[in-house]
Amino acid sequence: MSQGKETAVLILSLLVTGGLAAGGYWYFQKESKNSVQTTSTETASPTSSPTSSATQAPPSPVSVASLDTSQPNPAILGIDGSTAMVSLVKELRTAYAQVNPNIPSTFGVPDGSPGGSSKGIQNLMNGSVAIAATSRPLKVNEAQAGVQLFPIAKDAVAIVVGANNSFKGSLTFDQVRDIYTGKITNWSQVGGANIPIKAINRASASGTRDLFQDVVLKGQPFAPDSANFITWPQDETTAILRAIGDNGISYATVSQVEKQEIVRIVSIDGAAPTDVAAIKAGKYPITRNLFLAVKKQTSPAVKQFIDLALSPQGQQIVQKLGFIPLQ
């Protein structure tokens, strides 16, 4: 074959291969629209950055219908994970007990002591529980271990100060980041009194902390611990709120703080985390999906729990508790 003909054949081959690849990509995208997405909507704000691919797994569309339920049902449906989801999991467990009274459920290891998102996923991976409730996406090693995510609700993370704090204004997204990276250390730097800011950070096991660092700090490290920058030892909220006092600041899922009298929610860039319309419009910058995580091979009872969470009844529970339904 002449050199000219060989060149023409090569070009034609590349065009055909490229067309097939493009068609395959379009088909995958089309099919994905019919699946439950496992991507996390940490924030719709243009000021935030995507989660780092070095620590977070890439999106992986999975439908509940495709779950492998070949494993036998457990005698007890063990659940562990996010403390931000305590009220939600509790209500779903109550509803599940009515649907499947033969299989009792627990939340936490031991029951009643959920250990946070990371601990919950760890306990799922080692077989201690069948479901993990998580307020963050999977990390790469977790996805590689065969963990799958199913979003069941949306949520906003609120910035809070003490109810008697002399600072009565709002903060910008950049100011919140600068407080938690240690660049802003006094309330006078954001329009308040000349008083040191006591910043309280959540425990390392907290999924809310992971989200906060990815979205607000854009992957930067938190300020080092000091007299006025405290990393809480356990993943809990009530104790943190009590410790805020008159000059402190912290963050938590909005459903845990919006009815608390000892703290005040601070708006960010003029938007409040309690404003559902603002969240849906992408005006509030710290939002996320809440997930149930399971292994690739699971039981019919686990699928039944996820189906309940995604059902109209489950989504009514989501809304009742101050979370945002998926639809």
N, C-alpha and C positions, 0 to 999 in steps of 0.2 A: 504494500500500500504506500502511496506517495506521502511525503511529509504534509502536504496541504490537506489531503483527505484525513490523515490521522488527527490533525488539529481540529478539523470540523467535527469528527466523531467525538473527540474529547469534550468539546464545548457542548454538543448536544447531550452527552451523558451527564454533564454537570447541571444543565438546565433541568433535565428530568428528575435527577436526584434531589435538587433543591426544591422543585415543585412538590415532590412527595413529602419531603420533610416539612415544608410549610403547611401542606394539607394535614399531615399528622398532628402538627402543633395546634391547628385550628380545631381539629376534631377533639383533642384533649381538652382544650379550653371550653368547647361547647359541652362536652360531657361533664366537666367540672361544675358547670352552673347548676346541675341537677344534684350535686352532692353537698353535704354539710361541710363548710369550710373550716379548717383548723387554724387559719391565720388569725392573729390577734390585732384588734384595732386599738392599740395603746393610745393613739392620739390622732386626731384628724387635723391638728394644727400644723401649718406650714413651718412653724418655728422648731418643731421637734424633728428627731432623726429616726430612721428605721432601726430596729433592733440589730445589734451587731451579729453578722453571720458567723463570727468566730465562736459565739457562745450559744446562739439560738438556732434551732433547726429550721430549714426552709419550709415554706407552706406545703402541706400535703393533704389534698382533698380526700375525705373519707366519708362515706355515707353510713348511717346506722344500719341500714338494711344489709350492708356488705360485711358486717361483723361476723367473725367465725365464732359461733356459739357451741362448739363441739365439746367444751369442757363441762363436767357435771356441776350442777348447782351446789353452792356451799351451804353448810348447815346454818351459818351466820354470814350475812352480807357485810363484810368489813369495809369501812371507808375511812380515809384519813386525808389530811391536807389543810387547805387554806383557812386561817382564822377569820379572814374577811367573809368567808362563805358559811360561817357557823349557822346563822339564822336560816339561810336558804336550805342548807343540807338538812337541818332539823325539820323544817316543814315538808321537804320532799320525803324524808324518812317516814313521817307521820302518814302522808298520802300513800306511800308504798306499802305500809303495814295494812292498809285497807284493801289494796289491790292484791297483795300476796302475804296474807297473815301467817303463812307457814314458815317464812324465812325472816327472822328478826334481823335488825341491822345495828351496827355500831358506828361511831364517828370518833376516831382518835385511837391511839395505841399507848396506854389503855383507853377504853371507852370514856368519852367525855374530855379527853385531853388531845385535841388535834394539834399536830406539830408544825403546821405551816406547809406551804406548797411544796417546797423542796423535800421535806421529810415525808410528806404524803406520797410523792412520786417514788422516792426511795423505797418506802414500804410496799408500794405497788410492785416495783421491780423485784424485790426480794420475796414476794409472795405473802407478806403479812396481811395485806388487804387486797380486795378485788377491784376497788375504785379509789382513785385519788381526785380530790377536789383541788383545782389549781387556779390561781389568779394570774398566772404567767404562761407564756408559750413554753414548749419543750426546749431543752438544751440539746445540742447535737448528740451527746452520748446517750441521752434518754430516748431520743428518736431511734438511734441505732440499736437500742435494746428492745425495740418492738413496741414502745408505748404509743398509743393513739389518743388524740384529743377530739372532744366534741364540745363546741361552744353551746352553753345553755342560757346565757344572759350577758348583758352589758353592764358596765359599772363605771363610776367616776371616782377618782381619788381626790379627796379634799385636803386643803392646807388649813390647819387650825392653829389658833392662838388662844391663850387664856381669856375667859370672859371679862376679866378685870384688867386686861392689858391696856396700857394707855395708847397704844397704836390702834387707831380706829379705821384706817384706810384699807386700800386693796394693794396687791402686789402685781408686778409684771412677771411674766414667765422668766425673764432673765434675772430678776431680783431673787426669785425662789432658787434658781440654780446657783447664784452667787452666794446665797446664805449657806447652802449645803456643800459648796466647795470651799468655803472659808474666806471668800473675798469680802463679804458683808458680815460684820460681826456686832454691829450696834444698831439699835432701832432708829437712831438719828439719821442713819444713812438711807433710810427709806421713808423719812418724814415723821418719825416718831420721836419719843423722848431720848435723852442721852443715857441709855441703859443697855448693857450688853445683851445680846440675843443668846438665849439658851436653846440651841437646836438639838432636838431629840430625833435620832435616827432609829429605824426599825432594825430588828435582829437580822443576821445574815441569812437565816432560813426563810425569811419572809418573801413571798412572791410580789407583794406590794413594793418592797424595797427594790427588787430586781427591776420592776417596771419603772420605778422612780429614777433609778440610776440610768436606765437605757433612754428614757424619754426626756426627763428633765435635765439630767447631767450630761446627756449625750455620750454616755460611756466613760466620762471622766471619773476619777476616784472621789469619794467623799472626803471631806476634811478629816484630819486625824482627830482621834478622841482627845478631849481636854476637859477642863472644868466647865466649859460652856458648849461643848459638842459631845453628846453622849450617845453611844450605840447601846440600845436596849438589849439585855442578854437573852430575852425570850420573845417569841413572836406572839405578842399580845397587844391589846389596844387600851383597855380600861386603865391599866397601871400607868401607861404613857400619858393618858389624858390627865390623870391626877397629878403627875409630876410636872406638867407644863407650867403651872403657876402663873404669875403675872408677867413674866418676861420670856416665856418659852414659845416654841413653835414646833409643830410636828405634822404628820400626814397620815391619813387612814382612809379606807373605803368610806364613801359618803354615808352609807346606810348605818355605819357604826357611830357616826358623830353628829348627824343632823338634828337629833333630838336631845343631845347632851347639853345641860345647862352650864357646865363648867368651862366650856370652850366656845369659841366663835369661829365660824367658817369664813375664810378670807377669799374674796373673789380674785381671779387671775385674769389680767388684761380685760377687766370689766365683765367677765362672765363667771357665773356661779355654778358649782357642780351639782346643785339641786335643781337647776333649770334644764329639764329634759329637752326642751326645744333647742336650747343652746348647744347641748351635747350632740343632738342629732344633726344640727347644722354645722358641727365641727368648730364651734366657737370656744368651747372649753377644751383646754389642751391636754388634760391628763385623763384619758379614758382607756378602757380595755374590755376584752372579752373575759368571761369566767367560764372555766371548762370542767368537764369530767374527763378524767384520763383512765384508760383501761389497757390491758394487754391485747395483742392481736388475737390471741386465742383466749376466749373468755366463756362465760356461761349464759344460758338464756335468762337467768335472774338478773345479771348485770345489764343485759340489753333492755330488759323490762324496766329497770330503774332509769336508764337514759331515755327510753321512749316516754316514760312518765314526765321527766323533766322537760321534754320538748313538746309535750301534748298541750292542748289548750288549758287543761287544769294546771299543769306545771308552770306554764307561762303566766297564768293568773297569780300563782304563788310568787313568782319573780316580781311581778308588778306590785303586789300587795306589800312586799318587804322593802320597797324602795329601790330595787334594781330595775333595769330597763329590759323589757322583753326583746327577743330577737326580731320579732315582726312588728 
